[in-house]
Amino acid sequence: MSTNSHQTHKIWEETELSKMVDGGIPFPMLADTTGEIGQLYGVYDEDAGVDIRGRFLIDPDGVVQAMEVLTPPVGRNVSELIRQVKAFQHVRETGEATPSGWEPGGKTLSPGPELVGKVWEEWSVDESYE
């Protein structure tokens, strides 16, 4: 979503994105031409009339689970975004907790009172988390 119009998004998709992403992006881009959505999420730059780069992971219940805001000169890491989506999906499905850098199939923890003061002991069993 950006403050650009649907027509600007279409041209960008045709001239740029389709060359960077095989087949183009598989979802529609949304236009926030008034900046109203950007204002709600705290990423609208009123002086410039644009939304600054932000990404928000919102769960099926409408709760923001993660957010990242970057200034334009710094690029985003799509691989990290995908990793986080998979981690949030895993947490939602299993109730387990995932460590930093977790990938599907990696070690997780089952939160509970018995873990208090013993998390390091659990993680140190697998040296890849040291």
Secondary structure, DSSP 8 states (H G I E B T S, - for coil): -BSS-HHHHHHHIIIIIHHHTTT--SS---B-TTSHHHHHHT-EETTTTEE-EEEEEE-TTS-EEEEEEE-TTS---HHHHHHHHHHHHHHHHH--B--TT--TTS--B--SGGGTTTHHHHHHTSGGG-
